[in-house]
Each structure stands twice: as C-alpha cells, then as structure tokens.
Amino acid sequence: MKPAYPLSFLQEKIQEIGSALFYNLSNAVLKFPSTVVNTLKVDDAGNIWFFVSRPEQRLSEFDWEFPAKMHFYKKGKGCFLQITGKACVVNDPEEVNSVQGIPEETLQKAFHDMVLVKLKIGKVEYREYGQAPQQHRQKNKLARLYHRFFTPAQTASLTLQLS
C-alpha cells in the first residue's frame, strides 16, 4: 500500500519527532510488548528501522513478521503521526550489515541486548494540532454558550441581584 503522504515528508517528520510508541498488533501468545522506541532511520523503500529490547524468551519463539503500529508524538511539535504496517525482525547478519546510515557500534547492539526491527509503512495518519473538524467547533461553541448562561455560580448571582 502506497502512503498518502510523500516519503520525504514522512522521513522529515519521523526524524523530527524521533521516538514513538511501538505496538505489536499480533494475536500471537508470545509477542513483543508495547514500548517506546527511538527511530534509527527511514529508508527510501519506506521502512522505519529501530531497536526493541531483546525478550527473555528465545527469539526463535516469536513471530518474525507481524502487524504493528507506531505512534509518533513529541510535546511542543504541534503534530503527531500514527503509522501501521508490517514489522519484521531483522536477525540476519548480512541484512543487518547491509543497512546503510546506521553507525557500526549501534548495529552491534542487534546481536546482544537489542533486536533490530523494521516496519514497512502502510497506513499513515498525520494530524496537526488546532485542526479541529467543523463539527467539534460547533459543539465547543454550544458548550461555551451553555456554561455561560446556565452555570450554577452565575444563576446564584442573578438570584441575589433580583432580591
């Protein structure tokens, strides 16, 4: 599935935010837990590369491909990204070494206490704060109007003035 946003735009936003909540959407009994991850890179093929902590169980017991979701958010950035796609555990030394743009010492973590994962970008939801749909704006106006005229404190003060 081709993302609705240009890849260069997604690469820029993901690198700008830097970290994400990673969710494993698999129904498997044994799966990677939801965790905060730091993105290493977004390649030209639309893969997001990152590390997750190596589980205590044997890695071979886990699914090597599974549906996943990443929620990119950083306070003060004014936007968020929610990306779903297919995640793959990268454990083949040749494939790990073929990844360009990641320092060698960082890649060595993939063999010790971390697991390298790539997520193929599928569906993308991007939103900037302050872009409330028209329906929500109308509800907010009605709520403000209601609270302006019908709050208990104002009603009590009006009653006292009339006496």
Helices and strands as residue ranges (DSSP letters): H 7-17, E 19-24, E 35-42, E 47-53, G 59-61, E 65-73, E 79-90, H 93-98, H 104-108, G 109-111, E 114-128, H 134-150, H 152-162
